Amino acid sequence: MKSYRTKSDEVEWARNGIVATVHNGEVIPVVQNRIVDAGFKDLVLVPMGADKVFVRSSEGVDAMLT
């Protein structure tokens, strides 16, 4: 069985983001455009499957602070 060890930069990347749920079956690109239109130009949505997305900052800062 293969084992995987996380690197410190991967852990930091994950800590700076949050997992969110997209409601009402919205399409991810539409939600991303709404976020940008609201003025959050550095937030990026990473689809995780089903209705979950990982929200992170393209600037590498904590997504909760943007």
C-alpha positions in Angstrom: 0.0 0.0 0.0 1.3 3.5 -0.9 1.6 6.0 1.8 1.4 9.8 1.3 3.1 12.4 3.4 1.9 16.0 3.2 4.4 18.7 2.7 4.4 21.8 4.9 3.4 24.1 2.0 0.4 21.8 1.1 -0.8 21.9 4.7 -0.5 25.7 4.7 -2.4 25.9 1.4 -5.3 23.8 2.9 -5.3 25.8 6.1 -5.8 29.1 4.2 -9.0 27.9 2.6 -12.5 26.8 3.6 -14.9 24.2 2.4 -18.3 25.6 1.3 -21.6 24.2 0.0 -23.2 25.6 -3.1 -27.0 25.7 -2.7 -29.7 25.4 -5.3 -27.6 23.5 -7.8 -25.8 26.6 -8.9 -23.1 26.1 -11.6 -19.6 26.8 -10.1 -18.5 29.3 -12.9 -21.7 31.3 -12.2 -21.0 31.4 -8.5 -17.4 32.4 -9.2 -18.6 35.3 -11.4 -21.0 36.5 -8.6 -18.1 36.5 -6.1 -15.9 38.6 -8.5 -18.9 40.9 -9.2 -19.2 41.4 -5.4 -15.6 42.7 -5.3 -13.8 39.6 -4.1 -11.4 39.3 -7.0 -8.8 37.1 -5.3 -11.1 34.3 -4.2 -11.1 31.1 -6.2 -13.5 28.2 -6.1 -12.1 24.7 -6.5 -14.8 22.1 -7.2 -14.6 19.1 -4.8 -17.6 17.2 -6.2 -21.3 17.2 -5.6 -22.2 20.6 -4.0 -18.9 21.2 -2.2 -16.2 23.7 -3.2 -12.9 24.7 -1.6 -12.6 28.5 -1.4 -9.1 29.9 -1.4 -7.3 33.1 -2.0 -5.2 33.5 -5.2 -2.9 35.7 -3.1 -2.1 32.9 -0.7 -3.7 34.5 2.4 -6.4 33.1 4.7 -9.6 33.1 2.7 -11.6 34.0 5.8 -9.7 37.4 6.0 -10.5 38.5 2.4 
